């Protein structure tokens, strides 16, 4: 096969793995921001926390990789509930500025806490045998872990889609995203929904943090370094939209990978151009509900 | 403060009263001069504080008065820094005052061009657009290495002595005054702007945009005007930064800088100009004490203070002080 096609395929493949990572982490942020209108800059910190829980479980307690990811999900999800009640809930009606500051504050504290416990350097984990190595597709080999990431991303997207479209809770969440007051008026306990979705979204970010260790690596500053990417996936996809987050993650993930592959020094420039262009034309993103303008 | 009833027919009296100087307003300048002579802190740190004050004042105009939340204000700081730096490094334009004004003018023009588009949006879209624009500028500076020096930074900046006499000495003696005078002019301009009829209309837009539109205020034009002025002032801060350090790195455009200046201003108190002074002084001093030796504890403390500020002290340090004074007065009465 010609060199051009080979590179194109490998860019798309790497981009897709990266996109699925972005999706897993961002989707929770999208749903909570859509539901509560809260600009949560601490979402990156939740992902980082999940990554470190995975590291701690594997390296200190000897838990295998997959169960460690599950533990990361529950740890971050449960930890986020008191945070939501104590710190987020009082600011639902406040302006964006207060929300931004409060969640930046949480992020700073999380970074400091993790640095104090684990040190500033990125930790390493040993992947299980079945995720190591390469898969040979005949014309080129690809890392098995990236395949795993893509599969996990698609499975989660399908599971979330089923959860939203085919269950009562999902219907309630969709109703509350569309029109919170109307949902409340027909007897949906929106407060309880908030807690549930916040915990779910944070837990997914935690899993994403664990999955990120072998793709982009985590360190305490992960919380800020990748936050911007998660935020633009949410904004470009449209708040509260599952398919928006999925599509935006793929578009941005593939463009970012292609940019960095083809033009290593300046490749990061492209996704911001795309982001600005999309938001200028569609301020509410691909599938937003039209609240921004 | 006694409440005085104003005649609606004659708003000039109201505006004039607001513009009158209070004796306490001399305080920051006395402190600034005292710092020069007593040097409780190094003048280099003093210059950093002054530059931060100018930058925070510029943000206060749009955030505290116009009500525009931005996560990308470093774009204008960086524009000022790079333009002033590049004029000297590439074109040999080494005269400091015109170099500073040139940097600020380009930053202002950039503010006008971007503000014209950005300020049509609000809410999350605006927040994300300012964020993306800021990072885009940093990436752009990174790839245009030929002009900006890219990742290695822009070196080769040589600034002539001010008026041909005052050099940038190692102890920043002259540059302390240079920055202080710049700060004073910027502050005078800000004070004049916020106490004018134009400034009041900005507060109106912040409080209720729809109503301002309904009474016929050209909201977009007003916001673009203040945004341009704000970008110009941020450009002054950036240009000063470039001249003082004779070196510019990508750091001037970073998201961290946009975030930090927001934190500085909010900690001091928004919408009151002096919040910029208090915030910059406290933030830079504490950071200087803590950040080098105990970076993790500094971040932990900063985070904690931010959470507390957002939840309980939304008016910042000055706002808390004001409430405290009001509380004491009520106890006395």
Interface residues (C-beta under 8 A of the other chain):
Chain A: X33 X39 X87 X90 X91 X94 X95 X96 X97 X98 X99 X100 X101 X102 X104 X105 X106 X107 X108 X109 X110 X111 X112 X113 X115 X116 X224 X228 X231 X232 X235 X239 X265 X266 X268 X269 X272 X273 X275 X276 X279 X280 X283 X284 X291 X292 X293
Chain B: X63 X69 X71 X117 X120 X121 X122 X123 X124 X125 X126 X127 X128 X129 X131 X132 X133 X135 X136 X139 X140 X142 X143 X145 X150 X255 X256 X259 X262 X263 X266 X270 X295 X296 X297 X298 X299 X300 X302 X303 X304 X305 X306 X307 X308 X309 X310 X311 X314
